[in-house]
Amino acid sequence: MFSRDVFLVPDLAMIHNGTVVVDNVTYPVLDIWVEPGEFSDTKRLKFDWIAVEQTPTYLLIQLYFEDAKFVSASGDHDTLMIVFRDPEIFRGINTLLIEPEKRTLERALPGQL
């Protein structure tokens, strides 16, 4: 969820496929990865993702893990990391950019029930 309304991107594929150059390094517009828990097998945490829906107040992202039963399966949580590398693409309707300290999100991933 966004704390303030943002402009919609014309095509959600821009979020998944877009890149931005920062200090001569090319990054994806939205950088998503899993930080493994202490005892997690990183080879078992591979996934792909797509941006499914965007409104002015939120962005819905679907994760597709190769083998979801291994997510947070070792007793400690794996952590989903999301970095908004290109704040221009998520510019607020008030024309403000996402503040630098709010461009990285961390969320604990629940294990299988």
Contacts in CASP RR format, 6 or more apart in sequence:
PFRMAT RR
TARGET T0000
AUTHOR 0000-0000-0000
METHOD contacts of the structure
MODEL  1
MFSRDVFLVPDLAMIHNGTVVVDNVTYPVLDIWVEPGEFSDTKRLKFDWI
AVEQTPTYLLIQLYFEDAKFVSASGDHDTLMIVFRDPEIFRGINTLLIEP
EKRTLERALPGQL
1 57 0 8 1.000
1 58 0 8 1.000
2 56 0 8 1.000
2 57 0 8 1.000
2 58 0 8 1.000
2 59 0 8 1.000
2 90 0 8 1.000
2 92 0 8 1.000
3 102 0 8 1.000
4 92 0 8 1.000
4 93 0 8 1.000
4 94 0 8 1.000
4 96 0 8 1.000
5 56 0 8 1.000
5 57 0 8 1.000
5 92 0 8 1.000
5 93 0 8 1.000
5 94 0 8 1.000
6 56 0 8 1.000
6 57 0 8 1.000
6 90 0 8 1.000
6 91 0 8 1.000
6 92 0 8 1.000
6 93 0 8 1.000
7 56 0 8 1.000
7 90 0 8 1.000
7 91 0 8 1.000
7 92 0 8 1.000
7 93 0 8 1.000
8 54 0 8 1.000
8 55 0 8 1.000
8 56 0 8 1.000
9 15 0 8 1.000
9 54 0 8 1.000
9 89 0 8 1.000
12 50 0 8 1.000
12 51 0 8 1.000
12 52 0 8 1.000
12 53 0 8 1.000
12 54 0 8 1.000
13 51 0 8 1.000
14 29 0 8 1.000
14 89 0 8 1.000
15 29 0 8 1.000
15 30 0 8 1.000
15 51 0 8 1.000
15 54 0 8 1.000
15 59 0 8 1.000
15 89 0 8 1.000
16 30 0 8 1.000
16 49 0 8 1.000
16 50 0 8 1.000
16 51 0 8 1.000
18 28 0 8 1.000
18 29 0 8 1.000
18 86 0 8 1.000
19 26 0 8 1.000
19 27 0 8 1.000
19 28 0 8 1.000
19 29 0 8 1.000
20 26 0 8 1.000
20 27 0 8 1.000
20 28 0 8 1.000
20 29 0 8 1.000
20 85 0 8 1.000
20 86 0 8 1.000
20 88 0 8 1.000
20 89 0 8 1.000
21 27 0 8 1.000
22 85 0 8 1.000
27 85 0 8 1.000
27 86 0 8 1.000
28 85 0 8 1.000
29 84 0 8 1.000
29 85 0 8 1.000
29 86 0 8 1.000
29 89 0 8 1.000
30 51 0 8 1.000
30 61 0 8 1.000
30 82 0 8 1.000
30 83 0 8 1.000
30 84 0 8 1.000
30 85 0 8 1.000
30 86 0 8 1.000
31 81 0 8 1.000
31 82 0 8 1.000
31 83 0 8 1.000
31 85 0 8 1.000
32 49 0 8 1.000
32 61 0 8 1.000
32 63 0 8 1.000
32 80 0 8 1.000
32 81 0 8 1.000
32 82 0 8 1.000
32 83 0 8 1.000
33 81 0 8 1.000
34 45 0 8 1.000
34 47 0 8 1.000
34 71 0 8 1.000
34 78 0 8 1.000
34 79 0 8 1.000
34 80 0 8 1.000
34 81 0 8 1.000
34 109 0 8 1.000
35 78 0 8 1.000
35 79 0 8 1.000
35 80 0 8 1.000
35 81 0 8 1.000
35 106 0 8 1.000
36 42 0 8 1.000
36 45 0 8 1.000
36 78 0 8 1.000
37 72 0 8 1.000
37 74 0 8 1.000
37 76 0 8 1.000
37 77 0 8 1.000
37 78 0 8 1.000
37 79 0 8 1.000
38 74 0 8 1.000
38 76 0 8 1.000
39 74 0 8 1.000
39 75 0 8 1.000
39 76 0 8 1.000
40 70 0 8 1.000
40 72 0 8 1.000
40 73 0 8 1.000
40 74 0 8 1.000
40 76 0 8 1.000
40 78 0 8 1.000
41 70 0 8 1.000
41 74 0 8 1.000
44 66 0 8 1.000
44 67 0 8 1.000
44 70 0 8 1.000
45 65 0 8 1.000
45 70 0 8 1.000
45 71 0 8 1.000
45 78 0 8 1.000
46 65 0 8 1.000
46 66 0 8 1.000
47 63 0 8 1.000
47 64 0 8 1.000
47 65 0 8 1.000
47 66 0 8 1.000
48 63 0 8 1.000
48 64 0 8 1.000
49 61 0 8 1.000
49 62 0 8 1.000
49 63 0 8 1.000
49 64 0 8 1.000
50 61 0 8 1.000
50 62 0 8 1.000
50 64 0 8 1.000
51 59 0 8 1.000
51 60 0 8 1.000
51 61 0 8 1.000
52 60 0 8 1.000
52 61 0 8 1.000
52 62 0 8 1.000
53 59 0 8 1.000
53 60 0 8 1.000
54 60 0 8 1.000
56 93 0 8 1.000
59 90 0 8 1.000
61 82 0 8 1.000
63 80 0 8 1.000
65 71 0 8 1.000
68 112 0 8 1.000
69 112 0 8 1.000
71 78 0 8 1.000
71 109 0 8 1.000
71 110 0 8 1.000
71 111 0 8 1.000
71 112 0 8 1.000
72 78 0 8 1.000
72 108 0 8 1.000
72 109 0 8 1.000
72 110 0 8 1.000
72 111 0 8 1.000
73 111 0 8 1.000
73 112 0 8 1.000
77 108 0 8 1.000
77 109 0 8 1.000
77 110 0 8 1.000
77 111 0 8 1.000
78 108 0 8 1.000
78 109 0 8 1.000
79 106 0 8 1.000
79 107 0 8 1.000
79 108 0 8 1.000
79 109 0 8 1.000
80 105 0 8 1.000
80 106 0 8 1.000
80 107 0 8 1.000
80 108 0 8 1.000
80 109 0 8 1.000
81 104 0 8 1.000
81 105 0 8 1.000
81 106 0 8 1.000
82 104 0 8 1.000
82 105 0 8 1.000
82 106 0 8 1.000
82 107 0 8 1.000
83 103 0 8 1.000
83 104 0 8 1.000
83 105 0 8 1.000
84 90 0 8 1.000
84 98 0 8 1.000
84 103 0 8 1.000
84 104 0 8 1.000
85 103 0 8 1.000
87 97 0 8 1.000
87 98 0 8 1.000
87 103 0 8 1.000
88 97 0 8 1.000
90 97 0 8 1.000
90 98 0 8 1.000
91 97 0 8 1.000
92 98 0 8 1.000
END
